[in-house]
Amino acid sequence: MLFASLFFSSQMNFVHDNIFTNLPDASHDEIIEKIIDSPKCRIERIVSEGQNSPEDFWYEQDENEFVILLKGEAEIEFVDSKITSMKEGDYIFIPRLMKHRVRKTSEKTKTVWLALFFKD
């Protein structure tokens, strides 16, 4: 319960669903869907199919990010040229303001991410 009290308000509604239900067609554009959105925390389901970040684009968000790859494969590149390969079940924690980009996602299957964003 401590985790829940740190991130979520007692005013939030009960939610029940399945992360793999109704996966959208992401063959043209990556799809980002908010599951939870509160002042302290945001949880998103991200569905990719071969997308990557543009060569000159870097995420540098003001929030910490915890990401787990639920399905598919991906590569995350950091500004220091370090590349982290991810497969199903792998997770990473990206501290706020750390520049990173999606280098590659699976082209043969949907890549499903669960991302948790939160501030210090």
C-alpha positions in Angstrom: 0.0 0.0 0.0 2.9 2.4 0.5 3.6 2.3 -3.3 0.0 3.2 -4.0 -0.1 6.1 -1.4 3.1 7.6 -2.9 1.7 7.8 -6.4 -2.1 7.7 -6.4 -4.9 9.7 -4.9 -7.6 8.0 -2.8 -10.1 9.8 -5.1 -9.1 7.6 -8.1 -11.6 5.0 -9.5 -11.2 1.2 -9.5 -9.9 0.0 -12.9 -9.7 -3.6 -14.2 -8.5 -4.5 -17.7 -5.9 -6.6 -19.5 -2.8 -5.0 -21.0 -3.0 -7.2 -24.1 -6.7 -6.6 -24.8 -7.6 -4.6 -27.9 -4.0 -3.9 -29.0 -4.3 -1.1 -31.6 -2.8 -1.1 -35.1 0.5 0.6 -34.7 1.8 -0.2 -38.2 1.8 3.5 -39.2 2.3 5.3 -35.9 3.3 4.3 -32.4 0.2 4.4 -30.1 0.5 5.8 -26.6 -2.5 5.2 -24.2 -2.7 6.6 -20.7 -3.9 4.0 -18.2 -3.5 6.2 -15.1 -2.9 9.9 -15.0 -2.5 11.6 -11.7 -0.6 14.7 -10.5 2.1 12.4 -9.1 2.2 9.5 -11.6 1.4 8.6 -15.2 1.2 5.0 -16.5 1.1 4.4 -20.2 0.7 1.4 -22.5 2.8 2.0 -25.6 2.4 -0.1 -28.8 5.0 0.0 -31.5 5.5 -1.8 -34.8 8.9 -1.0 -36.2 8.9 2.7 -35.1 12.0 4.5 -33.8 12.8 8.0 -32.8 14.0 10.4 -35.5 17.9 10.6 -35.8 18.1 14.1 -34.3 15.4 13.6 -31.6 16.1 12.9 -27.9 13.7 12.5 -25.1 14.8 14.6 -22.1 11.7 14.6 -19.9 11.4 16.2 -16.5 10.1 12.9 -15.0 11.7 9.6 -14.0 10.7 6.8 -16.2 10.4 3.1 -15.4 9.7 1.0 -18.5 9.1 -2.8 -18.8 8.9 -4.4 -22.2 6.0 -6.9 -22.1 6.1 -8.1 -25.7 8.5 -7.8 -28.7 12.0 -6.4 -28.8 13.5 -3.0 -28.7 16.7 -1.0 -28.5 17.1 2.2 -26.4 20.0 4.5 -27.2 21.4 7.0 -24.8 23.2 10.3 -25.6 26.6 8.7 -24.7 26.0 6.2 -27.6 25.3 3.4 -25.2 22.6 1.0 -26.6 20.4 -1.1 -24.4 18.8 -4.1 -26.1 15.5 -5.2 -24.5 13.5 -8.4 -24.8 10.2 -9.5 -23.2 10.4 -9.0 -19.5 13.3 -6.6 -19.5 12.9 -3.3 -17.7 14.9 -0.1 -17.3 14.9 2.9 -15.1 15.7 6.2 -16.8 16.3 9.1 -14.4 14.8 12.5 -15.2 16.6 14.6 -17.8 18.6 11.6 -19.1 18.7 11.9 -22.9 17.5 8.8 -24.7 15.7 7.7 -27.8 14.1 4.6 -29.2 16.6 3.2 -31.7 14.5 0.2 -32.9 11.4 -1.8 -32.2 10.2 -5.1 -33.6 9.0 -5.0 -37.2 7.6 -8.6 -37.2 5.5 -8.3 -34.1 3.9 -5.6 -31.9 6.1 -4.3 -29.2 4.1 -3.6 -26.0 5.7 -1.4 -23.3 4.4 -0.4 -19.9 5.8 3.0 -18.8 5.6 4.6 -15.4 6.5 8.3 -15.2 6.9 10.0 -11.8 8.7 13.0 -10.2 11.1 12.9 -7.3 
